Amino acid sequence: MHEGLPQGSVLAAILFLFHINHLASNIPGDVLVSLFANDLAALVQEEEKAKAEAKAQEVLDIVAAWSQESHSVLAPTKSQSSWLTTENNDVSQMSPCMALNC
């Protein structure tokens, strides 16, 4: 094994946190980031939908760049985004796909 982390061991989750921990410092300070085991969750909050989408895409671009630099393989098919809004008319206008390759 030349790069990456072993899977299935007792220490794998802790080793992954050491591996991914500095990624959170690359994400803008107004984005809430949560790291747990091999998952990252980012919460973007904006008044306008377009600003929220732009900031979320910025976070995705940072994660994609980090994954290339650290030789980590991402699984876009296991990734998802959720939109929460108080405006009923905004729901139908949300972009159906925000991903690393969209």
Biopython code that builds the backbone (N, CA, C, O; Angstrom):
import numpy as np
from Bio.PDB.StructureBuilder import StructureBuilder

atoms = [
    (1, "MET", "N", (0.844, -1.167, 0.000)),
    (1, "MET", "CA", (0.000, 0.000, 0.000)),
    (1, "MET", "C", (0.894, 1.236, 0.000)),
    (1, "MET", "O", (1.649, 1.459, 0.946)),
    (2, "HIS", "N", (0.809, 2.033, -1.053)),
    (2, "HIS", "CA", (1.677, 3.194, -1.200)),
    (2, "HIS", "C", (1.038, 4.481, -0.675)),
    (2, "HIS", "O", (1.750, 5.417, -0.310)),
    (3, "GLU", "N", (-0.270, 4.538, -0.635)),
    (3, "GLU", "CA", (-0.959, 5.721, -0.127)),
    (3, "GLU", "C", (-2.333, 5.337, 0.368)),
    (3, "GLU", "O", (-2.829, 4.249, 0.074)),
    (4, "GLY", "N", (-2.946, 6.231, 1.119)),
    (4, "GLY", "CA", (-4.260, 5.943, 1.673)),
    (4, "GLY", "C", (-4.149, 5.346, 3.068)),
    (4, "GLY", "O", (-3.085, 5.358, 3.686)),
    (5, "LEU", "N", (-5.253, 4.832, 3.540)),
    (5, "LEU", "CA", (-5.325, 4.277, 4.889)),
    (5, "LEU", "C", (-5.920, 2.880, 4.847)),
    (5, "LEU", "O", (-6.796, 2.603, 4.028)),
    (6, "PRO", "N", (-5.449, 1.991, 5.727)),
    (6, "PRO", "CA", (-6.036, 0.645, 5.764)),
    (6, "PRO", "C", (-7.471, 0.709, 6.277)),
    (6, "PRO", "O", (-7.791, 1.500, 7.165)),
    (7, "GLN", "N", (-8.320, -0.123, 5.715)),
    (7, "GLN", "CA", (-9.710, -0.157, 6.147)),
    (7, "GLN", "C", (-9.962, -1.393, 6.987)),
    (7, "GLN", "O", (-9.298, -2.418, 6.837)),
    (8, "GLY", "N", (-10.935, -1.274, 7.874)),
    (8, "GLY", "CA", (-11.356, -2.427, 8.644)),
    (8, "GLY", "C", (-10.621, -2.632, 9.950)),
    (8, "GLY", "O", (-10.972, -3.535, 10.710)),
    (9, "SER", "N", (-9.624, -1.835, 10.234)),
    (9, "SER", "CA", (-8.908, -2.011, 11.497)),
    (9, "SER", "C", (-9.564, -1.161, 12.584)),
    (9, "SER", "O", (-10.372, -0.278, 12.297)),
    (10, "VAL", "N", (-9.209, -1.438, 13.808)),
    (10, "VAL", "CA", (-9.754, -0.698, 14.943)),
    (10, "VAL", "C", (-9.339, 0.769, 14.878)),
    (10, "VAL", "O", (-10.105, 1.648, 15.275)),
    (11, "LEU", "N", (-8.159, 1.031, 14.392)),
    (11, "LEU", "CA", (-7.633, 2.393, 14.351)),
    (11, "LEU", "C", (-7.969, 3.147, 13.068)),
    (11, "LEU", "O", (-7.627, 4.324, 12.955)),
    (12, "ALA", "N", (-8.620, 2.519, 12.108)),
    (12, "ALA", "CA", (-8.857, 3.139, 10.805)),
    (12, "ALA", "C", (-9.590, 4.477, 10.924)),
    (12, "ALA", "O", (-9.199, 5.446, 10.272)),
    (13, "ALA", "N", (-10.634, 4.550, 11.734)),
    (13, "ALA", "CA", (-11.398, 5.799, 11.862)),
    (13, "ALA", "C", (-10.549, 6.915, 12.457)),
    (13, "ALA", "O", (-10.618, 8.056, 12.001)),
    (14, "ILE", "N", (-9.753, 6.598, 13.467)),
    (14, "ILE", "CA", (-8.902, 7.614, 14.091)),
    (14, "ILE", "C", (-7.807, 8.053, 13.125)),
    (14, "ILE", "O", (-7.512, 9.244, 13.022)),
    (15, "LEU", "N", (-7.209, 7.108, 12.421)),
    (15, "LEU", "CA", (-6.191, 7.462, 11.434)),
    (15, "LEU", "C", (-6.774, 8.341, 10.336)),
    (15, "LEU", "O", (-6.122, 9.276, 9.870)),
    (16, "PHE", "N", (-8.001, 8.041, 9.925)),
    (16, "PHE", "CA", (-8.637, 8.860, 8.896)),
    (16, "PHE", "C", (-8.868, 10.279, 9.401)),
    (16, "PHE", "O", (-8.697, 11.233, 8.643)),
    (17, "LEU", "N", (-9.253, 10.436, 10.661)),
    (17, "LEU", "CA", (-9.448, 11.780, 11.206)),
    (17, "LEU", "C", (-8.151, 12.581, 11.184)),
    (17, "LEU", "O", (-8.168, 13.777, 10.894)),
    (18, "PHE", "N", (-7.034, 11.936, 11.486)),
    (18, "PHE", "CA", (-5.739, 12.624, 11.369)),
    (18, "PHE", "C", (-5.482, 13.016, 9.921)),
    (18, "PHE", "O", (-4.962, 14.096, 9.641)),
    (19, "HIS", "N", (-5.844, 12.141, 9.021)),
    (19, "HIS", "CA", (-5.627, 12.369, 7.587)),
    (19, "HIS", "C", (-6.481, 13.528, 7.064)),
    (19, "HIS", "O", (-6.008, 14.329, 6.258)),
    (20, "ILE", "N", (-7.727, 13.621, 7.514)),
    (20, "ILE", "CA", (-8.679, 14.595, 6.966)),
    (20, "ILE", "C", (-8.782, 15.879, 7.798)),
    (20, "ILE", "O", (-9.371, 16.860, 7.345)),
    (21, "ASN", "N", (-8.225, 15.879, 8.987)),
    (21, "ASN", "CA", (-8.442, 16.980, 9.922)),
    (21, "ASN", "C", (-8.078, 18.342, 9.345)),
    (21, "ASN", "O", (-8.811, 19.305, 9.570)),
    (22, "HIS", "N", (-6.984, 18.459, 8.616)),
    (22, "HIS", "CA", (-6.582, 19.761, 8.101)),
    (22, "HIS", "C", (-7.487, 20.258, 6.976)),
    (22, "HIS", "O", (-7.448, 21.441, 6.637)),
    (23, "LEU", "N", (-8.294, 19.384, 6.397)),
    (23, "LEU", "CA", (-9.235, 19.812, 5.360)),
    (23, "LEU", "C", (-10.195, 20.865, 5.907)),
    (23, "LEU", "O", (-10.503, 21.836, 5.215)),
    (24, "ALA", "N", (-10.662, 20.689, 7.115)),
    (24, "ALA", "CA", (-11.618, 21.627, 7.716)),
    (24, "ALA", "C", (-11.052, 23.038, 7.794)),
    (24, "ALA", "O", (-11.805, 24.006, 7.682)),
    (25, "SER", "N", (-9.749, 23.175, 7.983)),
    (25, "SER", "CA", (-9.150, 24.518, 8.072)),
    (25, "SER", "C", (-9.102, 25.214, 6.718)),
    (25, "SER", "O", (-8.905, 26.428, 6.670)),
    (26, "ASN", "N", (-9.276, 24.489, 5.621)),
    (26, "ASN", "CA", (-9.292, 25.082, 4.284)),
    (26, "ASN", "C", (-10.662, 25.617, 3.892)),
    (26, "ASN", "O", (-10.784, 26.390, 2.942)),
    (27, "ILE", "N", (-11.684, 25.209, 4.620)),
    (27, "ILE", "CA", (-13.060, 25.599, 4.302)),
    (27, "ILE", "C", (-13.356, 26.939, 4.978)),
    (27, "ILE", "O", (-12.963, 27.145, 6.126)),
    (28, "PRO", "N", (-14.048, 27.861, 4.277)),
    (28, "PRO", "CA", (-14.334, 29.184, 4.850)),
    (28, "PRO", "C", (-14.945, 29.100, 6.251)),
    (28, "PRO", "O", (-15.709, 28.183, 6.553)),
    (29, "GLY", "N", (-14.599, 30.056, 7.085)),
    (29, "GLY", "CA", (-15.012, 30.063, 8.486)),
    (29, "GLY", "C", (-16.505, 30.166, 8.718)),
    (29, "GLY", "O", (-16.987, 29.763, 9.776)),
    (30, "ASP", "N", (-17.260, 30.698, 7.748)),
    (30, "ASP", "CA", (-18.702, 30.826, 7.950)),
    (30, "ASP", "C", (-19.470, 29.567, 7.532)),
    (30, "ASP", "O", (-20.701, 29.557, 7.541)),
    (31, "VAL", "N", (-18.746, 28.514, 7.169)),
    (31, "VAL", "CA", (-19.361, 27.222, 6.834)),
    (31, "VAL", "C", (-19.129, 26.288, 8.014)),
    (31, "VAL", "O", (-17.995, 26.093, 8.450)),
    (32, "LEU", "N", (-20.205, 25.716, 8.523)),
    (32, "LEU", "CA", (-20.105, 24.772, 9.635)),
    (32, "LEU", "C", (-19.674, 23.419, 9.081)),
    (32, "LEU", "O", (-20.324, 22.865, 8.196)),
    (33, "VAL", "N", (-18.565, 22.891, 9.614)),
    (33, "VAL", "CA", (-18.020, 21.624, 9.134)),
    (33, "VAL", "C", (-18.038, 20.620, 10.272)),
    (33, "VAL", "O", (-17.668, 20.934, 11.404)),
    (34, "SER", "N", (-18.475, 19.406, 9.956)),
    (34, "SER", "CA", (-18.489, 18.326, 10.925)),
    (34, "SER", "C", (-17.776, 17.124, 10.322)),
    (34, "SER", "O", (-18.102, 16.694, 9.215)),
    (35, "LEU", "N", (-16.808, 16.584, 11.044)),
    (35, "LEU", "CA", (-16.076, 15.400, 10.616)),
    (35, "LEU", "C", (-16.392, 14.268, 11.580)),
    (35, "LEU", "O", (-16.308, 14.433, 12.797)),
    (36, "PHE", "N", (-16.754, 13.127, 11.031)),
    (36, "PHE", "CA", (-16.997, 11.955, 11.864)),
    (36, "PHE", "C", (-16.609, 10.720, 11.082)),
    (36, "PHE", "O", (-17.099, 10.506, 9.973)),
    (37, "ALA", "N", (-15.746, 9.914, 11.640)),
    (37, "ALA", "CA", (-15.237, 8.704, 10.980)),
    (37, "ALA", "C", (-14.775, 9.073, 9.585)),
    (37, "ALA", "O", (-13.847, 9.869, 9.443)),
    (38, "ASN", "N", (-15.385, 8.525, 8.559)),
    (38, "ASN", "CA", (-14.946, 8.845, 7.201)),
    (38, "ASN", "C", (-15.941, 9.745, 6.478)),
    (38, "ASN", "O", (-16.036, 9.702, 5.251)),
    (39, "ASP", "N", (-16.678, 10.555, 7.221)),
    (39, "ASP", "CA", (-17.668, 11.453, 6.641)),
    (39, "ASP", "C", (-17.332, 12.899, 6.939)),
    (39, "ASP", "O", (-16.753, 13.223, 7.976)),
    (40, "LEU", "N", (-17.707, 13.760, 6.009)),
    (40, "LEU", "CA", (-17.601, 15.200, 6.196)),
    (40, "LEU", "C", (-18.968, 15.783, 5.874)),
    (40, "LEU", "O", (-19.566, 15.447, 4.852)),
    (41, "ALA", "N", (-19.456, 16.643, 6.731)),
    (41, "ALA", "CA", (-20.703, 17.350, 6.468)),
    (41, "ALA", "C", (-20.411, 18.835, 6.550)),
    (41, "ALA", "O", (-19.727, 19.293, 7.465)),
    (42, "ALA", "N", (-20.936, 19.590, 5.583)),
    (42, "ALA", "CA", (-20.757, 21.043, 5.564)),
    (42, "ALA", "C", (-22.126, 21.693, 5.504)),
    (42, "ALA", "O", (-22.973, 21.302, 4.701)),
    (43, "LEU", "N", (-22.341, 22.685, 6.354)),
    (43, "LEU", "CA", (-23.612, 23.400, 6.393)),
    (43, "LEU", "C", (-23.372, 24.834, 5.938)),
    (43, "LEU", "O", (-22.620, 25.584, 6.559)),
    (44, "VAL", "N", (-24.030, 25.197, 4.836)),
    (44, "VAL", "CA", (-23.928, 26.537, 4.273)),
    (44, "VAL", "C", (-25.248, 27.247, 4.524)),
    (44, "VAL", "O", (-26.315, 26.688, 4.271)),
    (45, "GLN", "N", (-25.179, 28.467, 5.017)),
    (45, "GLN", "CA", (-26.396, 29.216, 5.305)),
    (45, "GLN", "C", (-26.287, 30.586, 4.662)),
    (45, "GLN", "O", (-25.345, 31.331, 4.932)),
    (46, "GLU", "N", (-27.244, 30.917, 3.814)),
    (46, "GLU", "CA", (-27.293, 32.208, 3.136)),
    (46, "GLU", "C", (-28.736, 32.661, 2.996)),
    (46, "GLU", "O", (-29.651, 31.837, 3.021)),
    (47, "GLU", "N", (-28.945, 33.944, 2.853)),
    (47, "GLU", "CA", (-30.292, 34.487, 2.649)),
    (47, "GLU", "C", (-30.801, 34.194, 1.243)),
    (47, "GLU", "O", (-31.995, 33.966, 1.049)),
    (48, "GLU", "N", (-29.901, 34.198, 0.260)),
    (48, "GLU", "CA", (-30.305, 34.007, -1.131)),
    (48, "GLU", "C", (-29.841, 32.646, -1.638)),
    (48, "GLU", "O", (-28.733, 32.201, -1.338)),
    (49, "LYS", "N", (-30.708, 31.992, -2.413)),
    (49, "LYS", "CA", (-30.428, 30.659, -2.945)),
    (49, "LYS", "C", (-29.155, 30.645, -3.782)),
    (49, "LYS", "O", (-28.340, 29.733, -3.643)),
    (50, "ALA", "N", (-28.970, 31.634, -4.643)),
    (50, "ALA", "CA", (-27.801, 31.670, -5.525)),
    (50, "ALA", "C", (-26.505, 31.763, -4.721)),
    (50, "ALA", "O", (-25.508, 31.132, -5.069)),
    (51, "LYS", "N", (-26.523, 32.542, -3.661)),
    (51, "LYS", "CA", (-25.331, 32.652, -2.811)),
    (51, "LYS", "C", (-25.043, 31.336, -2.092)),
    (51, "LYS", "O", (-23.888, 30.935, -1.956)),
    (52, "ALA", "N", (-26.097, 30.672, -1.637)),
    (52, "ALA", "CA", (-25.921, 29.382, -0.953)),
    (52, "ALA", "C", (-25.352, 28.351, -1.916)),
    (52, "ALA", "O", (-24.446, 27.601, -1.554)),
    (53, "GLU", "N", (-25.870, 28.306, -3.134)),
    (53, "GLU", "CA", (-25.361, 27.359, -4.127)),
    (53, "GLU", "C", (-23.900, 27.645, -4.459)),
    (53, "GLU", "O", (-23.096, 26.721, -4.577)),
    (54, "ALA", "N", (-23.559, 28.921, -4.609)),
    (54, "ALA", "CA", (-22.173, 29.295, -4.933)),
    (54, "ALA", "C", (-21.226, 28.907, -3.805)),
    (54, "ALA", "O", (-20.137, 28.389, -4.054)),
    (55, "LYS", "N", (-21.635, 29.154, -2.578)),
    (55, "LYS", "CA", (-20.778, 28.809, -1.441)),
    (55, "LYS", "C", (-20.650, 27.303, -1.283)),
    (55, "LYS", "O", (-19.568, 26.801, -0.979)),
    (56, "ALA", "N", (-21.747, 26.574, -1.486)),
    (56, "ALA", "CA", (-21.690, 25.111, -1.406)),
    (56, "ALA", "C", (-20.766, 24.563, -2.492)),
    (56, "ALA", "O", (-20.000, 23.632, -2.241)),
    (57, "GLN", "N", (-20.834, 25.132, -3.693)),
    (57, "GLN", "CA", (-19.950, 24.680, -4.765)),
    (57, "GLN", "C", (-18.494, 25.002, -4.431)),
    (57, "GLN", "O", (-17.597, 24.223, -4.753)),
    (58, "GLU", "N", (-18.256, 26.142, -3.788)),
    (58, "GLU", "CA", (-16.898, 26.493, -3.353)),
    (58, "GLU", "C", (-16.353, 25.441, -2.384)),
    (58, "GLU", "O", (-15.197, 25.031, -2.487)),
    (59, "VAL", "N", (-17.190, 25.012, -1.449)),
    (59, "VAL", "CA", (-16.781, 23.973, -0.493)),
    (59, "VAL", "C", (-16.475, 22.669, -1.232)),
    (59, "VAL", "O", (-15.476, 22.010, -0.942)),
    (60, "LEU", "N", (-17.332, 22.298, -2.186)),
    (60, "LEU", "CA", (-17.094, 21.079, -2.958)),
    (60, "LEU", "C", (-15.792, 21.164, -3.752)),
    (60, "LEU", "O", (-15.064, 20.177, -3.866)),
    (61, "ASP", "N", (-15.502, 22.334, -4.294)),
    (61, "ASP", "CA", (-14.252, 22.518, -5.038)),
    (61, "ASP", "C", (-13.042, 22.380, -4.123)),
    (61, "ASP", "O", (-12.026, 21.810, -4.518)),
    (62, "ILE", "N", (-13.147, 22.899, -2.903)),
    (62, "ILE", "CA", (-12.060, 22.770, -1.924)),
    (62, "ILE", "C", (-11.842, 21.303, -1.571)),
    (62, "ILE", "O", (-10.703, 20.843, -1.493)),
    (63, "VAL", "N", (-12.935, 20.570, -1.356)),
    (63, "VAL", "CA", (-12.831, 19.145, -1.025)),
    (63, "VAL", "C", (-12.222, 18.377, -2.195)),
    (63, "VAL", "O", (-11.388, 17.494, -1.990)),
    (64, "ALA", "N", (-12.629, 18.704, -3.415)),
    (64, "ALA", "CA", (-12.089, 18.017, -4.593)),
    (64, "ALA", "C", (-10.591, 18.282, -4.729)),
    (64, "ALA", "O", (-9.822, 17.364, -5.013)),
    (65, "ALA", "N", (-10.176, 19.536, -4.528)),
    (65, "ALA", "CA", (-8.748, 19.871, -4.615)),
    (65, "ALA", "C", (-7.955, 19.144, -3.531)),
    (65, "ALA", "O", (-6.869, 18.625, -3.787)),
    (66, "TRP", "N", (-8.513, 19.113, -2.313)),
    (66, "TRP", "CA", (-7.844, 18.405, -1.211)),
    (66, "TRP", "C", (-7.689, 16.926, -1.538)),
    (66, "TRP", "O", (-6.642, 16.335, -1.275)),
    (67, "SER", "N", (-8.737, 16.326, -2.116)),
    (67, "SER", "CA", (-8.670, 14.895, -2.405)),
    (67, "SER", "C", (-7.590, 14.588, -3.434)),
    (67, "SER", "O", (-6.927, 13.555, -3.350)),
    (68, "GLN", "N", (-7.411, 15.476, -4.400)),
    (68, "GLN", "CA", (-6.356, 15.259, -5.390)),
    (68, "GLN", "C", (-4.975, 15.420, -4.756)),
    (68, "GLN", "O", (-4.070, 14.628, -5.019)),
    (69, "GLU", "N", (-4.818, 16.446, -3.922)),
    (69, "GLU", "CA", (-3.529, 16.694, -3.273)),
    (69, "GLU", "C", (-3.156, 15.569, -2.312)),
    (69, "GLU", "O", (-1.983, 15.216, -2.194)),
    (70, "SER", "N", (-4.145, 15.008, -1.629)),
    (70, "SER", "CA", (-3.878, 13.975, -0.623)),
    (70, "SER", "C", (-4.014, 12.563, -1.194)),
    (70, "SER", "O", (-3.888, 11.579, -0.465)),
    (71, "HIS", "N", (-4.271, 12.469, -2.505)),
    (71, "HIS", "CA", (-4.425, 11.170, -3.169)),
    (71, "HIS", "C", (-5.539, 10.337, -2.546)),
    (71, "HIS", "O", (-5.436, 9.116, -2.436)),
    (72, "SER", "N", (-6.598, 11.018, -2.144)),
    (72, "SER", "CA", (-7.771, 10.346, -1.588)),
    (72, "SER", "C", (-8.838, 10.237, -2.674)),
    (72, "SER", "O", (-9.055, 11.173, -3.443)),
    (73, "VAL", "N", (-9.484, 9.111, -2.725)),
    (73, "VAL", "CA", (-10.528, 8.893, -3.724)),
    (73, "VAL", "C", (-11.880, 9.206, -3.087)),
    (73, "VAL", "O", (-12.223, 8.663, -2.037)),
    (74, "LEU", "N", (-12.639, 10.083, -3.733)),
    (74, "LEU", "CA", (-13.977, 10.412, -3.252)),
    (74, "LEU", "C", (-14.995, 9.517, -3.939)),
    (74, "LEU", "O", (-14.743, 8.975, -5.015)),
    (75, "ALA", "N", (-16.130, 9.375, -3.309)),
    (75, "ALA", "CA", (-17.222, 8.574, -3.877)),
    (75, "ALA", "C", (-18.424, 9.485, -4.108)),
    (75, "ALA", "O", (-19.313, 9.561, -3.260)),
    (76, "PRO", "N", (-18.461, 10.186, -5.260)),
    (76, "PRO", "CA", (-19.575, 11.103, -5.514)),
    (76, "PRO", "C", (-20.935, 10.427, -5.463)),
    (76, "PRO", "O", (-21.924, 11.070, -5.110)),
    (77, "THR", "N", (-21.011, 9.139, -5.808)),
    (77, "THR", "CA", (-22.307, 8.451, -5.773)),
    (77, "THR", "C", (-22.794, 8.229, -4.340)),
    (77, "THR", "O", (-23.976, 7.961, -4.122)),
    (78, "LYS", "N", (-21.897, 8.340, -3.374)),
    (78, "LYS", "CA", (-22.284, 8.201, -1.972)),
    (78, "LYS", "C", (-22.479, 9.558, -1.311)),
    (78, "LYS", "O", (-22.738, 9.638, -0.111)),
    (79, "SER", "N", (-22.355, 10.621, -2.093)),
    (79, "SER", "CA", (-22.498, 11.979, -1.571)),
    (79, "SER", "C", (-23.882, 12.506, -1.900)),
    (79, "SER", "O", (-24.510, 12.084, -2.870)),
    (80, "GLN", "N", (-24.341, 13.425, -1.085)),
    (80, "GLN", "CA", (-25.649, 14.012, -1.333)),
    (80, "GLN", "C", (-25.706, 15.419, -0.769)),
    (80, "GLN", "O", (-24.903, 15.803, 0.082)),
    (81, "SER", "N", (-26.668, 16.173, -1.258)),
    (81, "SER", "CA", (-26.905, 17.509, -0.723)),
    (81, "SER", "C", (-28.376, 17.622, -0.354)),
    (81, "SER", "O", (-29.235, 16.969, -0.947)),
    (82, "SER", "N", (-28.644, 18.448, 0.618)),
    (82, "SER", "CA", (-30.018, 18.700, 1.051)),
    (82, "SER", "C", (-30.213, 20.199, 1.156)),
    (82, "SER", "O", (-29.317, 20.923, 1.591)),
    (83, "TRP", "N", (-31.364, 20.653, 0.764)),
    (83, "TRP", "CA", (-31.691, 22.067, 0.841)),
    (83, "TRP", "C", (-32.837, 22.247, 1.823)),
    (83, "TRP", "O", (-33.842, 21.540, 1.753)),
    (84, "LEU", "N", (-32.684, 23.181, 2.723)),
    (84, "LEU", "CA", (-33.744, 23.516, 3.676)),
    (84, "LEU", "C", (-34.104, 24.970, 3.455)),
    (84, "LEU", "O", (-33.224, 25.830, 3.410)),
    (85, "THR", "N", (-35.380, 25.252, 3.317)),
    (85, "THR", "CA", (-35.831, 26.612, 3.082)),
    (85, "THR", "C", (-37.192, 26.816, 3.739)),
    (85, "THR", "O", (-37.940, 25.865, 3.966)),
    (86, "THR", "N", (-37.490, 28.052, 4.034)),
    (86, "THR", "CA", (-38.801, 28.390, 4.579)),
    (86, "THR", "C", (-39.741, 28.878, 3.480)),
    (86, "THR", "O", (-40.923, 29.112, 3.733)),
    (87, "GLU", "N", (-39.226, 29.031, 2.274)),
    (87, "GLU", "CA", (-40.025, 29.523, 1.152)),
    (87, "GLU", "C", (-40.466, 28.360, 0.266)),
    (87, "GLU", "O", (-39.621, 27.653, -0.283)),
    (88, "ASN", "N", (-41.764, 28.152, 0.118)),
    (88, "ASN", "CA", (-42.287, 27.055, -0.691)),
    (88, "ASN", "C", (-41.893, 27.181, -2.157)),
    (88, "ASN", "O", (-41.605, 26.171, -2.799)),
    (89, "ASN", "N", (-41.874, 28.395, -2.701)),
    (89, "ASN", "CA", (-41.577, 28.555, -4.119)),
    (89, "ASN", "C", (-40.099, 28.311, -4.431)),
    (89, "ASN", "O", (-39.762, 28.086, -5.594)),
    (90, "ASP", "N", (-39.219, 28.347, -3.454)),
    (90, "ASP", "CA", (-37.797, 28.108, -3.690)),
    (90, "ASP", "C", (-37.489, 26.631, -3.912)),
    (90, "ASP", "O", (-36.515, 26.309, -4.592)),
    (91, "VAL", "N", (-38.283, 25.735, -3.364)),
    (91, "VAL", "CA", (-37.993, 24.308, -3.415)),
    (91, "VAL", "C", (-37.957, 23.809, -4.855)),
    (91, "VAL", "O", (-37.058, 23.052, -5.223)),
    (92, "SER", "N", (-38.913, 24.220, -5.668)),
    (92, "SER", "CA", (-38.964, 23.728, -7.046)),
    (92, "SER", "C", (-37.857, 24.317, -7.908)),
    (92, "SER", "O", (-37.583, 23.796, -8.989)),
    (93, "GLN", "N", (-37.217, 25.386, -7.459)),
    (93, "GLN", "CA", (-36.182, 26.041, -8.251)),
    (93, "GLN", "C", (-34.768, 25.626, -7.860)),
    (93, "GLN", "O", (-33.807, 26.109, -8.458)),
    (94, "MET", "N", (-34.615, 24.749, -6.880)),
    (94, "MET", "CA", (-33.296, 24.319, -6.442)),
    (94, "MET", "C", (-32.638, 23.442, -7.493)),
    (94, "MET", "O", (-33.308, 22.652, -8.159)),
    (95, "SER", "N", (-31.361, 23.576, -7.637)),
    (95, "SER", "CA", (-30.614, 22.736, -8.580)),
    (95, "SER", "C", (-30.675, 21.290, -8.114)),
    (95, "SER", "O", (-30.383, 21.012, -6.951)),
    (96, "PRO", "N", (-31.041, 20.372, -8.979)),
    (96, "PRO", "CA", (-31.141, 18.969, -8.572)),
    (96, "PRO", "C", (-29.772, 18.341, -8.349)),
    (96, "PRO", "O", (-29.666, 17.338, -7.643)),
    (97, "CYS", "N", (-28.721, 18.908, -8.937)),
    (97, "CYS", "CA", (-27.397, 18.283, -8.828)),
    (97, "CYS", "C", (-26.366, 19.322, -8.451)),
    (97, "CYS", "O", (-26.108, 20.267, -9.197)),
    (98, "MET", "N", (-25.785, 19.136, -7.295)),
    (98, "MET", "CA", (-24.598, 19.891, -6.921)),
    (98, "MET", "C", (-23.594, 18.834, -6.518)),
    (98, "MET", "O", (-23.734, 18.216, -5.463)),
    (99, "ALA", "N", (-22.611, 18.624, -7.322)),
    (99, "ALA", "CA", (-21.639, 17.585, -7.045)),
    (99, "ALA", "C", (-20.284, 18.001, -7.569)),
    (99, "ALA", "O", (-20.117, 19.082, -8.134)),
    (100, "LEU", "N", (-19.339, 17.137, -7.375)),
    (100, "LEU", "CA", (-17.973, 17.446, -7.771)),
    (100, "LEU", "C", (-17.822, 17.555, -9.274)),
    (100, "LEU", "O", (-16.920, 18.244, -9.749)),
    (101, "ASN", "N", (-18.669, 16.903, -10.024)),
    (101, "ASN", "CA", (-18.524, 16.899, -11.475)),
    (101, "ASN", "C", (-19.668, 17.598, -12.208)),
    (101, "ASN", "O", (-19.752, 17.484, -13.431)),
    (102, "CYS", "N", (-20.534, 18.302, -11.523)),
    (102, "CYS", "CA", (-21.668, 18.959, -12.189)),
    (102, "CYS", "C", (-21.287, 20.345, -12.677)),
    (102, "CYS", "O", (-22.117, 21.043, -13.261)),
]
sb = StructureBuilder()
sb.init_structure("model")
sb.init_model(0)
sb.init_chain("A")
sb.init_seg("    ")
for serial, (resi, resn, name, xyz) in enumerate(atoms, 1):
    if name == "N":
        sb.init_residue(resn, " ", resi, " ")
    sb.init_atom(name, np.array(xyz, "f"), 0.0, 1.0, " ", f" {name:<3s}", serial, name[0])
structure = sb.get_structure()
